[in-house]
Amino acid sequence: MIVYVAMALWLMISAAARVAIQLGSGLDLDVLPFISGGIGLVGLVLLLPAYEDRRTHRRD
């Protein structure tokens, strides 16, 4: 699970970095960072219920 969270966070960080680089260099914005950032955000949102179930599950 930690790997999936790390991958989703990496997608969002790399998307933000790409937008910042494009804006800093004066290039037109590309839609790819928004798509990959959105995928990362959706991945994190989908993992939240599984995390909550795992956290509240009693281990016998």
Secondary structure, 3 states (H helix, E strand, C coil): CHHHHHHHHHHHHHHHHHHHHHHHHCCCCCCHHHHHHHHHHHHHHHHHHHHHHHHHCCCC
